[in-house]
Every structure is written in C-alpha cells, then in structure tokens.
Amino acid sequence: MSVAVAFRFPSAIPTRRRHGAAPTMSISEPHRHVPDCRRGPHDDRRHPMTSPTPTSGSDAVARMMMTSTVAGAIDLAIGEPDQPLPQELADAAARAFRDGRTGYTPKLGLPELRALIAADTTSSSGRVPVEDVVVTVGGTGAVAVALIVGGTAGVVIPDPAWPNDLVLAEQLGLPVARYRQGPSGDDFFALDEIEQALRAGFRLVVANSPSNPTGAVASAAAMAALVALVERYGARILSDEAYESIVFDGGRAASPLDVGGRDVTFAARTFSKRFSMTGLRLGSLVAPAEARLAVAAVHGTTVGCAPITAQIVGATALERIPDRGTELSAIYRARYENAAAALPGRLASVTPSGLGGFYLWLDVRDTGRSGAALADELAARGVLVSAGTVYSPEDGFLRASLTAPDGALATAWQTIDEVLGAS
C-alpha cells in the first residue's frame, strides 16, 4: 500500500533538510522496520522494532470503545472529566443559539478565538502569530491534520502512547517506529532511539507531555534536547499537549514552543479537558509557518470549520477562566494521592509530584495475567478500565482515569485491589 500523492503537499511544506541529515525515506514502504530503535516502556530490555499489523491499532481502539459501553459501571476507561461545564460557558452557548449564530465561520476559525489561542500559547520567541493558529474539531482533529501534513516520511511514536496516532498512521500507510517514553524529567525522551529512526528517514516525532497514559511530564531541558535533535535532521515534532494545563506541581507543562522549537513544531491542544467540554469538539493547532498552506488545505477540505457554538464557548473560556487548569490540577493531585494509598505497589510513583494529566498506569505484571483479561474481569465487577495493550505492545498494565467522583473512585480502587490481589 502506498501513500496517496495528495498527502505530500510538496509546494506547501518543503522537506526540511540540514547538512548531514538522512534523506527522506520512500513512503512506498509502509511499516518499514527500523533496527532495534526502541525499548520497552518500563525496563531496559532491548528488543527489535516490529511494525504493527495493518489493523492492530484499530483493533485496540475498538476494544476500548466496546469496553466503555457497559451500562451502570464506574467508567474509568475514557478521559471524560466529571466536573460539569462551567456555568458561564453554558450561558455563552445559550446566547449563541438565541442570537442565531449557527452558520459557518472562517475555515481557520473565528478571528477573536485564534487571537486568544495565540495569546494563551507561550513561545520563547514571543507571542505566537495568529496566522500560525488553526481552530480544529477537537484535539484529535489537530493531531490528524499534523500527521497528514507532516508524517509522510514516517512517524516516531512513544511507547506507551495514546492509540490514535498509530491508528491514523496505519490507515494512511505511513511508516511507524516507536521509542521508549521514560519517566518525568530530563529522561522523558529516549533520544538515542529517536535519532536512530531519524537516521532511517523518519521525519515526524510525536511528543506527549503530560503523557497519556502514564502521566509523566517532560522537563524543559528534555524538550530543548528534542528540539535540537529534530533540527539536526530537518524533522518536526508533533507535540500533543492535551493535558498541558493539568500539572500536579502547578503551572503548565513545557512545550517545544517554549524552548526555541516554533519553526519545527506542530502543537496540538484541546479545550475538552481544561474546560470540561469534551462533546463540543474544540481544539487548536499551532503549525510551523512553512506548513500553514498545507494545514489550511487539509483542515478546510475535511471539516470545513469547527462548530461555531463551540468556538464561541472556547473564546469565552479563554477570556473568563483561563486558569481553570490550576483548579483541576489540585483535584486530580488529591485523587492520585488517594489511589496511590489504596493501590500500594501498583504505580511507578507513590506521590503525584512531577506528574500531570488524569490517568493511572497500573503495573499488574506480578499477577501473571494479561491486561485484557483483568480488564474483562473488572468490567464484570462494574469497573471499566483500559488494557495496557491499547497503548503499548508490552502487556501487564492497566490504565484507569481519575475522572469520577471521589466515592466512586474509592469503590473502584477497592474492587481493583480485590481482583489483583486474588490473581
């Protein structure tokens, strides 16, 4: 299977090259093997890079979706915030409907919202130009556009990682390599593994901090090192920043944009988690200047524009409650502490310090059972979690979200402890 020529956009997004950089690999060889360019996400055992089967990522996502349809269960399988939409945002949506604002917007988004997103997005070189901002249909839309535009020469994906990147790469026939995603701090990126893929011709590196599923957060130094590496090879970064405003130690997670990476970074964000508006489907993509035309072409021809009501609500959110992430960070930090106390030995860190997002990455390898089997048993007991193989080829992990009321979470932790203890 070859990638269609329509996805190359040679005039809009020229291949970035630097002296000594590896040539762009042929995209007529999907899932080309890269020798030994990743380790497992949890230890130092080396194993060869293997390419996914054509439906592996899709099958994993389908399993997760089916798991999340059990009626009456405590659903910790998906990232759905339990905090309600703030009242001022609900009022903004109601006003938009009353005022008859139900038509198209400019394809790239309402000018006032794009300006607010630009102001909200930090950059080491100053304010992000409004021209670099596209309002997308959710963070998933932002990631999809960036993969289509920037991933034709191959995508380097973390292990473990949110599965959508792999699913879309599979469907586009893009070459895929994976690198070990490490703990919080300076060792977040396995730079040697990433460089091995870049030498083989891959030209888009996915970074996700805070990580979904592990909650690990990259330091600014780690981001700077990644920026320097991709610049040497004329490559780019797709920075998935869905949880950048939910950091347990306060503040916001470092972005490549903060450390001189504006010219090489697609920064994808969402309003869903920060403002409890998952169903309104609103996100943003900040793209390198030379990719503007390609991004506009893909976004405009696939979705037309993001829904106007969602855009109005998003603008209100950034104007009225831009610091809501601080409130959520405190809530999820406390929930993490409770979970760590209830599930001793299951989390890589017994404290929330240095972490972010709202997921637990539970180590269940000592049970000798697969994550899928444990997830099925927990579902039968009324607690929904995701098997770790949705996010990584390595088995022996579960992902559980912190997005349920405290009482429900306490019940869930007790049930999980009972099932794991009996295994």
HELIX and SHEET records of a PDB file:
HELIX    1   1 VAL A    5  PHE A    7  5                                   3    
HELIX    2   2 SER A   56  THR A   67  1                                  12    
HELIX    3   3 GLN A   87  ARG A   98  1                                  12    
HELIX    4   4 PRO A  111  ASP A  120  1                                  10    
HELIX    5   5 VAL A  130  ASP A  132  5                                   3    
HELIX    6   6 GLY A  138  GLY A  150  1                                  13    
HELIX    7   7 ASN A  164  LEU A  172  1                                   9    
HELIX    8   8 LEU A  191  ARG A  199  1                                   9    
HELIX    9   9 ALA A  220  ARG A  232  1                                  13    
HELIX   10  10 PRO A  256  VAL A  259  5                                   4    
HELIX   11  11 ARG A  262  VAL A  264  5                                   3    
HELIX   12  12 SER A  272  PHE A  275  1                                   4    
HELIX   13  13 THR A  278  LEU A  280  5                                   3    
HELIX   14  14 ALA A  289  ALA A  291  5                                   3    
HELIX   15  15 ARG A  292  VAL A  303  1                                  12    
HELIX   16  16 ILE A  308  ARG A  320  1                                  13    
HELIX   17  17 ARG A  324  ALA A  342  1                                  19    
HELIX   18  18 ARG A  365  THR A  367  5                                   3    
HELIX   19  19 GLY A  371  ALA A  380  1                                  10    
HELIX   20  20 GLY A  388  VAL A  390  5                                   3    
HELIX   21  21 ASP A  406  ALA A  422  1                                  17    
SHEET    1   A 2 ILE A  74  ASP A  75  0                                        
SHEET    2   A 2 VAL A 383  LEU A 384  1                                        
SHEET    1   B 7 VAL A 133  THR A 136  0                                        
SHEET    2   B 7 GLY A 283  VAL A 286 -1                                        
SHEET    3   B 7 THR A 265  THR A 270 -1                                        
SHEET    4   B 7 ARG A 236  ASP A 240  1                                        
SHEET    5   B 7 LEU A 204  ASN A 208  1                                        
SHEET    6   B 7 VAL A 155  ASP A 159  1                                        
SHEET    7   B 7 VAL A 176  ARG A 180  1                                        
SHEET    1   C 3 TYR A 359  ASP A 363  0                                        
SHEET    2   C 3 PHE A 397  SER A 401 -1                                        
SHEET    3   C 3 SER A 386  ALA A 387 -1                                        
END                                                                             
